[in-house]
Amino acid sequence: MNQEELQAFLSEKLPDCSIRVSSPDGYHFEAEVVGERFEGMNRVKRQQTVYAVVSHLLADNTVHALSLKVRTPGEL
């Protein structure tokens, strides 16, 4: 899976969020996910919410590594 495919996948699964994915090497991905849905959630719960969407991709090694920054619009 490349960066564009991962961004499209996340955008489909989290349509109410703004998502930006980057990858310095094509194997390690960084995603910034911004959405109002994360209001009132602590940092761990926010990341768990996003990881739940991609857990199968990590488990089967479609995505090797994913680093997340999960924020609300007010935190930008």
C-alpha positions as CSV (number, residue, x, y, z in Angstrom):
1,M,0.0,0.0,0.0
2,N,1.4,3.4,-0.9
3,Q,0.7,6.8,0.8
4,E,-2.1,7.8,-1.6
5,E,-3.9,4.4,-1.1
6,L,-3.6,4.7,2.7
7,Q,-4.9,8.3,2.6
8,A,-7.9,7.2,0.4
9,F,-8.6,4.3,2.7
10,L,-8.6,6.4,5.9
11,S,-10.7,9.1,4.2
12,E,-13.3,6.5,3.2
13,K,-13.4,5.0,6.8
14,L,-13.3,8.4,8.6
15,P,-15.2,10.6,6.2
16,D,-15.8,13.3,8.8
17,C,-12.1,13.9,9.3
18,S,-9.4,15.7,7.5
19,I,-6.5,13.3,6.8
20,R,-3.0,13.9,5.5
21,V,-0.6,10.9,5.1
22,S,3.1,11.1,4.3
23,S,5.8,8.5,4.0
24,P,9.5,9.3,3.9
25,D,10.4,5.8,2.6
26,G,7.3,4.1,1.4
27,Y,7.2,1.7,4.4
28,H,6.8,4.0,7.4
29,F,3.7,6.1,7.3
30,E,2.8,9.2,9.3
31,A,-0.9,10.3,9.4
32,E,-2.4,13.5,10.7
33,V,-6.1,13.0,11.4
34,V,-8.2,16.0,12.4
35,G,-11.9,15.7,13.3
36,E,-14.5,17.0,15.7
37,R,-15.3,13.4,16.6
38,F,-12.2,13.4,18.8
39,E,-13.5,16.2,21.1
40,G,-13.5,15.0,24.7
41,M,-11.3,12.0,24.0
42,N,-7.8,11.6,25.5
43,R,-4.8,11.0,23.3
44,V,-4.8,7.3,23.8
45,K,-8.5,6.9,23.0
46,R,-8.1,9.0,19.8
47,Q,-5.3,6.8,18.6
48,Q,-7.2,3.7,19.5
49,T,-10.1,5.0,17.4
50,V,-7.9,5.4,14.3
51,Y,-5.9,2.2,14.9
52,A,-9.1,0.2,15.0
53,V,-9.7,1.2,11.4
54,V,-6.3,0.1,10.2
55,S,-5.5,-2.8,12.6
56,H,-6.0,-5.4,9.9
57,L,-3.6,-3.6,7.6
58,L,-1.0,-3.6,10.3
59,A,-1.6,-7.2,11.2
60,D,-1.1,-8.5,7.7
61,N,1.8,-6.2,7.1
62,T,0.1,-4.3,4.3
63,V,1.2,-1.3,6.3
64,H,4.5,-1.8,8.1
65,A,4.4,1.1,10.5
66,L,2.1,4.0,11.2
67,S,2.7,7.0,13.4
68,L,-0.4,9.1,14.3
69,K,-1.1,12.7,15.2
70,V,-4.8,12.8,16.0
71,R,-6.3,16.2,16.8
72,T,-9.5,18.3,16.9
73,P,-9.9,21.3,14.7
74,G,-9.4,23.6,17.7
75,E,-6.0,22.1,18.4
76,L,-4.5,23.2,15.0
